[in-house]
Amino acid sequence: MRIFVVTSLLLFIIFDWQVLWSTDFTSYDFKPRRSKFKRQRLGSHTLMGEAGMFYGYYKGLRYSFNYDGILEAEENHALTLRLGIGYSQATNDSTVLGQEVFIPISIHVIIGKKNHFDLGLGGYYFENRKDITPMLFIGFRHQNPKGGFTYRIGADIHMERVYDLRGRNLQKTAVYGPLIALGWSF
């Protein structure tokens, strides 16, 4: 059910709200919005490898490989969608294995022309727990408008549910950590 809600929310954000709320679909121009920023931005697709740490209730390394694509861009800012797959080695006292696959999904607003303030909102879907945890990312991104080498440095915080070994939900807690990502825009 949660996957359906998140997917529906992402589709709502991806499609222009004018299309969803207008009564006359014939008058809407379905061509992508182009601006000076968008025309200059040849690197509107980015592949990134990311590494970081989890701190808080869970502690440990995490890695992910992500695709980041520009949905809409204006002169000095852009809206991007990030999808990926990752692997976490974070553990705590009650975690038996401490290794699990996760899928990061988020929408980012980047502000700036070449060096960007990066603010993201989304979630992590953890495969073993079958749970989506909400996430907030704040950081810095260097992405040349013409494409090429890209890097991102920041931190995220996400909410976790803590379970005992019997699977009972004990409490909610926050997990946070620094991230660094290296990639290529094209």
Residue frames relative to the residue before (quaternion, step in Angstrom):
aa qw qx qy qz dx dy dz
M 1.0000 0.0000 0.0000 0.0000 0.00 0.00 0.00
R 0.6615 0.5111 -0.3133 0.4505 3.58 0.95 -0.87
I 0.6187 0.5370 -0.3475 0.4562 3.58 1.02 -0.74
F 0.6325 0.5297 -0.3263 0.4613 3.59 1.01 -0.81
V 0.6636 0.4997 -0.3084 0.4635 3.60 0.93 -0.87
V 0.6735 0.4862 -0.3024 0.4675 3.60 0.88 -0.91
T 0.6477 0.5133 -0.3163 0.4657 3.58 0.96 -0.86
S 0.6532 0.5083 -0.3138 0.4653 3.58 0.94 -0.84
L 0.6502 0.5128 -0.3157 0.4633 3.57 0.98 -0.82
L 0.6575 0.5021 -0.3112 0.4676 3.60 0.94 -0.83
L 0.6508 0.5024 -0.3214 0.4699 3.60 0.95 -0.79
F 0.6266 0.5332 -0.3330 0.4606 3.58 1.03 -0.76
I 0.6820 0.4733 -0.2900 0.4762 3.58 0.96 -0.86
I 0.6417 0.5458 -0.3279 0.4277 3.59 0.98 -0.86
F 0.7204 0.3857 -0.2460 0.5213 3.58 0.84 -0.93
D 0.5576 -0.6250 0.4344 0.3313 3.53 -1.00 0.82
W 0.5107 -0.6770 0.4362 0.3010 3.57 -0.83 0.97
Q 0.5655 0.5942 -0.3963 0.4125 3.59 1.13 -0.50
V 0.6395 0.5221 -0.3297 0.4580 3.58 1.03 -0.75
L 0.7005 0.4895 -0.2807 0.4370 3.56 0.88 -0.93
W 0.7800 0.3478 -0.1822 0.4872 3.61 1.00 -0.72
S 0.5723 0.5910 -0.4084 0.3954 3.61 1.16 -0.14
T 0.4068 -0.7137 0.5147 0.2455 3.55 -1.08 0.67
D 0.7347 0.3511 -0.2073 0.5421 3.56 1.19 -0.45
F 0.1718 -0.8290 0.5276 0.0703 3.58 -0.06 1.31
T 0.5841 0.6014 -0.3787 0.3921 3.62 1.14 -0.39
S 0.6892 0.4784 -0.2944 0.4577 3.60 1.12 -0.53
Y 0.5684 0.6014 -0.3928 0.4011 3.62 1.19 -0.17
D 0.3333 -0.7296 0.5677 0.1853 3.55 -0.99 0.92
F 0.2374 -0.8207 0.5087 0.1066 3.59 -0.44 1.23
K 0.4316 0.6767 -0.4816 0.3520 3.61 1.21 0.22
P 0.5381 -0.6187 0.4418 0.3640 3.63 -1.01 0.68
R 0.4855 -0.6513 0.4980 0.3035 3.53 -1.08 0.73
R 0.1039 -0.7932 0.5994 0.0263 3.56 -0.72 1.07
S 0.0289 -0.7654 0.6426 0.0198 3.51 -1.06 0.77
K 0.7154 -0.4026 0.3222 0.4715 3.54 -1.29 0.00
F 0.6331 0.5332 -0.3175 0.4628 3.58 1.01 -0.85
K 0.6823 0.4877 -0.2881 0.4622 3.59 0.88 -0.93
R 0.6567 0.5068 -0.3263 0.4533 3.61 0.94 -0.79
Q 0.6696 0.4819 -0.2975 0.4805 3.57 1.06 -0.71
R 0.6686 0.5217 -0.2959 0.4397 3.57 1.11 -0.65
L 0.1072 -0.7958 0.5954 0.0258 3.54 -0.13 1.31
G 0.6970 0.4564 -0.2591 0.4887 3.58 1.12 -0.66
S 0.1653 0.8227 -0.5287 0.1275 3.58 0.55 1.09
H 0.6832 0.3575 -0.2835 0.5702 3.60 1.30 0.11
T 0.0448 -0.8099 0.5845 -0.0189 3.57 -0.90 0.94
L 0.1411 -0.7373 0.6546 0.0894 3.54 -1.09 0.83
M 0.0124 -0.8251 0.5620 -0.0569 3.58 -0.76 1.09
G 0.2314 -0.7009 0.6534 0.1683 3.49 -1.24 0.67
E 0.1039 -0.8270 0.5525 -0.0080 3.56 -0.74 1.07
A 0.0288 -0.7789 0.6264 0.0127 3.58 -1.09 0.73
G 0.1465 0.7965 -0.5758 0.1122 3.55 -1.09 0.66
M 0.4509 -0.6581 0.5373 0.2737 3.51 -1.37 -0.19
F 0.2683 -0.6853 0.6433 0.2110 3.51 -1.32 0.45
Y 0.0143 -0.7584 0.6516 0.0062 3.56 -1.03 0.87
G 0.5355 0.5800 -0.4740 0.3901 3.54 -1.20 0.43
Y 0.8210 -0.1350 0.1188 0.5419 3.58 -0.90 -0.88
Y 0.7419 0.2508 -0.1600 0.6009 3.59 1.10 -0.76
K 0.0793 -0.7865 0.6111 0.0409 3.58 -1.06 0.77
G 0.4977 0.6578 -0.4741 0.3080 3.55 -0.95 0.86
L 0.6435 -0.5341 0.4031 0.3717 3.51 -1.38 0.10
R 0.0323 -0.7603 0.6465 0.0542 3.52 -1.33 0.41
Y 0.1218 -0.7695 0.6259 0.0374 3.53 -1.18 0.71
S 0.0654 0.7923 -0.6064 0.0162 3.56 -1.14 0.56
F 0.2447 -0.7111 0.6390 0.1617 3.51 -1.34 0.46
N 0.0601 -0.8513 0.5183 -0.0543 3.58 -0.58 1.21
Y 0.2384 -0.6879 0.6612 0.1813 3.49 -1.36 0.51
D 0.0561 -0.7814 0.6215 -0.0023 3.57 -0.93 0.95
G 0.0141 0.8205 -0.5693 0.0487 3.59 -0.59 1.11
I 0.4516 -0.6798 0.5085 0.2744 3.56 -1.06 0.79
L 0.2795 -0.7650 0.5638 0.1371 3.55 -0.81 1.08
E 0.7815 -0.0897 0.1111 0.6074 3.54 0.93 -0.97
A 0.0547 -0.8109 0.5826 -0.0004 3.58 -0.96 0.84
E 0.1642 -0.7435 0.6417 0.0922 3.50 -1.21 0.69
E 0.8067 -0.2974 0.1935 0.4725 3.58 -1.27 -0.24
N 0.8453 0.0989 -0.0089 0.5249 3.60 0.71 -1.05
H 0.7677 0.2712 -0.1900 0.5486 3.61 1.15 0.19
A 0.1130 -0.7857 0.6061 0.0508 3.53 -1.28 0.43
L 0.3132 -0.7040 0.6078 0.1922 3.52 -1.31 0.48
T 0.0397 -0.8242 0.5645 -0.0217 3.60 -0.66 1.09
L 0.2852 -0.7180 0.6102 0.1754 3.52 -1.33 0.46
R 0.1274 -0.7900 0.5982 0.0420 3.56 -0.86 1.00
L 0.0254 0.7626 -0.6445 0.0493 3.56 -0.94 1.03
G 0.1397 0.8172 -0.5501 0.1003 3.58 -0.94 0.72
I 0.2727 -0.6997 0.6191 0.2298 3.48 -1.39 -0.27
G 0.0180 -0.8310 0.5541 -0.0445 3.54 -0.91 0.91
Y 0.2977 -0.7229 0.6009 0.1663 3.49 -1.41 0.17
S 0.1364 -0.8048 0.5764 0.0387 3.57 -0.79 1.04
Q 0.1640 -0.7665 0.6138 0.0942 3.55 -1.10 0.81
A 0.3424 0.7638 -0.4839 0.2552 3.58 1.22 0.40
T 0.0477 -0.8024 0.5947 -0.0140 3.56 -0.97 0.92
N 0.0931 -0.7295 0.6653 0.1283 3.49 -1.42 0.10
D 0.7529 -0.4002 0.2531 0.4571 3.60 -1.23 -0.08
S 0.7575 0.3871 -0.2163 0.4791 3.60 1.02 -0.72
T 0.5221 0.6296 -0.4270 0.3856 3.63 1.22 0.00
V 0.3774 -0.7461 0.5038 0.2170 3.56 -0.70 1.06
L 0.8119 0.2303 -0.1129 0.5244 3.60 0.65 -1.07
G 0.2080 -0.8182 0.5100 0.1652 3.58 0.90 -0.89
Q 0.6662 0.4387 -0.3083 0.5184 3.59 1.22 0.24
E 0.2217 0.7845 -0.5600 0.1476 3.56 -0.75 0.97
V 0.4696 -0.6460 0.5368 0.2721 3.49 -1.30 0.55
F 0.0241 -0.7875 0.6156 0.0141 3.56 -1.05 0.77
I 0.2696 -0.7429 0.5953 0.1449 3.54 -1.28 0.52
P 0.1875 -0.7860 0.5780 0.1140 3.62 -0.52 1.13
I 0.0022 0.7609 -0.6480 0.0314 3.57 -0.98 0.93
S 0.2263 0.7896 -0.5474 0.1604 3.60 -0.69 1.00
I 0.3279 -0.6763 0.6255 0.2096 3.49 -1.39 0.41
H 0.1030 -0.8102 0.5765 0.0240 3.59 -0.81 1.03
V 0.2018 -0.7073 0.6619 0.1445 3.52 -1.23 0.65
I 0.0627 -0.7848 0.6162 0.0194 3.57 -0.72 1.08
I 0.1388 -0.7980 0.5861 0.0203 3.53 -0.88 1.06
G 0.6391 0.4750 -0.3978 0.4557 3.57 -0.74 1.12
K 0.5334 -0.6488 0.4404 0.3172 3.59 -1.25 0.26
K 0.8104 0.0941 -0.0275 0.5776 3.59 0.87 -0.92
N 0.7377 0.2244 -0.1290 0.6236 3.55 1.08 -0.83
H 0.1189 -0.8598 0.4964 -0.0144 3.55 -0.41 1.26
F 0.3541 -0.6124 0.6530 0.2704 3.47 -1.34 0.52
D 0.1403 -0.8141 0.5631 0.0225 3.58 -0.73 1.07
L 0.0225 0.7824 -0.6195 0.0599 3.57 -0.71 1.13
G 0.0050 -0.8315 0.5532 -0.0499 3.57 -0.61 1.13
L 0.0917 -0.7645 0.6371 0.0348 3.52 -1.22 0.67
G 0.3155 0.7480 -0.5332 0.2381 3.57 -0.78 0.96
G 0.4087 -0.7044 0.5142 0.2692 3.53 -1.01 -0.82
Y 0.3436 -0.6770 0.6065 0.2359 3.49 -1.40 0.26
Y 0.1765 -0.7448 0.6322 0.1202 3.57 -0.96 0.87
F 0.1827 -0.7949 0.5735 0.0763 3.57 -0.57 1.19
E 0.4630 -0.7362 0.4314 0.2397 3.54 -0.61 1.21
N 0.6966 0.4741 -0.2973 0.4491 3.63 0.81 -0.88
R 0.7432 0.4141 -0.2210 0.4768 3.57 0.94 -0.86
K 0.2601 -0.7782 0.5212 0.2349 3.59 1.25 -0.39
D 0.5242 0.6259 -0.3804 0.4345 3.53 1.00 0.91
I 0.2476 -0.7349 0.6110 0.1590 3.57 -1.13 0.71
T 0.1239 -0.7893 0.5991 0.0520 3.55 -0.80 1.05
P 0.4331 -0.7042 0.4895 0.2774 3.64 -0.76 0.96
M 0.1294 -0.8083 0.5744 0.0015 3.56 -1.06 0.86
L 0.1068 -0.7491 0.6506 0.0639 3.56 -1.22 0.71
F 0.1007 -0.7959 0.5966 0.0226 3.59 -0.84 1.05
I 0.0072 -0.7614 0.6482 -0.0052 3.57 -1.05 0.85
G 0.2891 0.7800 -0.5160 0.2045 3.57 -0.77 0.98
F 0.4906 -0.6071 0.5440 0.3080 3.49 -1.43 -0.35
R 0.0557 -0.7915 0.6085 0.0087 3.57 -0.99 0.86
H 0.1592 -0.7375 0.6479 0.1047 3.54 -1.05 0.84
Q 0.1620 0.7673 -0.5987 0.1633 3.56 -0.58 1.19
N 0.3286 -0.7565 0.5372 0.1763 3.54 -0.50 1.22
P 0.5155 -0.6617 0.4417 0.3182 3.64 -0.86 0.86
K 0.6910 0.4669 -0.2870 0.4714 3.61 1.13 -0.51
G 0.6021 -0.5604 0.3607 0.4397 3.59 1.25 0.02
G 0.4890 0.6580 -0.4882 0.2995 3.52 -1.31 -0.03
F 0.8193 -0.2417 0.1869 0.4852 3.54 -1.29 -0.49
T 0.0414 -0.7877 0.6142 -0.0258 3.56 -0.98 0.95
Y 0.0344 0.7819 -0.6220 -0.0245 3.57 -1.10 0.61
R 0.1410 -0.7740 0.6154 0.0486 3.51 -1.27 0.56
I 0.0483 -0.7733 0.6322 -0.0046 3.56 -0.96 0.95
G 0.2955 0.7663 -0.5328 0.2041 3.56 -0.86 0.88
A 0.3440 -0.6946 0.5803 0.2497 3.51 -1.31 -0.40
D 0.1181 -0.7798 0.6079 0.0920 3.52 -1.17 0.53
I 0.1680 -0.7359 0.6459 0.1144 3.49 -1.36 0.38
H 0.0525 0.7952 -0.6034 0.0282 3.54 -0.97 0.81
M 0.4882 -0.6682 0.4930 0.2686 3.51 -1.21 0.66
E 0.1228 -0.7890 0.6011 0.0337 3.56 -1.00 0.89
R 0.2918 -0.6780 0.6346 0.2289 3.50 -1.31 0.43
V 0.2672 -0.7586 0.5760 0.1459 3.55 -0.92 0.93
Y 0.1183 -0.7956 0.5939 0.0188 3.55 -0.83 1.10
D 0.3868 -0.6683 0.5632 0.2941 3.56 -1.19 0.46
L 0.7324 -0.4355 0.2856 0.4385 3.59 -1.28 0.02
R 0.6514 0.4985 -0.3165 0.4764 3.62 1.19 -0.36
G 0.5629 -0.6327 0.3706 0.3814 3.58 1.27 -0.04
R 0.4731 0.6664 -0.4526 0.3567 3.60 1.20 0.25
N 0.4474 -0.6800 0.5194 0.2600 3.55 -1.02 0.87
L 0.1929 -0.8230 0.5282 0.0797 3.58 -0.53 1.18
Q 0.7893 -0.1728 0.1681 0.5646 3.59 0.83 -0.97
K 0.3855 -0.6590 0.5767 0.2907 3.54 -1.37 0.05
T 0.0146 0.7971 -0.6018 0.0478 3.55 -1.02 0.83
A 0.4311 -0.6795 0.5242 0.2788 3.57 -1.25 0.29
V 0.1294 -0.7438 0.6520 0.0702 3.53 -1.17 0.76
Y 0.0316 -0.8141 0.5782 -0.0443 3.58 -0.82 0.98
G 0.1637 0.8117 -0.5551 0.0791 3.55 -1.23 0.21
P 0.5238 -0.6284 0.4784 0.3191 3.55 -1.26 0.47
L 0.1378 -0.7822 0.6050 0.0562 3.55 -1.22 0.61
I 0.0222 -0.7482 0.6606 0.0579 3.54 -1.23 0.53
A 0.0593 -0.7996 0.5974 -0.0100 3.56 -0.93 0.95
L 0.1091 -0.7626 0.6358 0.0472 3.54 -1.11 0.84
G 0.1544 0.8175 -0.5395 0.1299 3.56 -0.89 0.85
W 0.4087 -0.6807 0.5616 0.2326 3.49 -1.42 -0.22
S 0.2242 -0.7630 0.5956 0.1133 3.56 -0.94 0.97
F 0.0090 0.7978 -0.6024 0.0245 3.54 -1.05 0.75
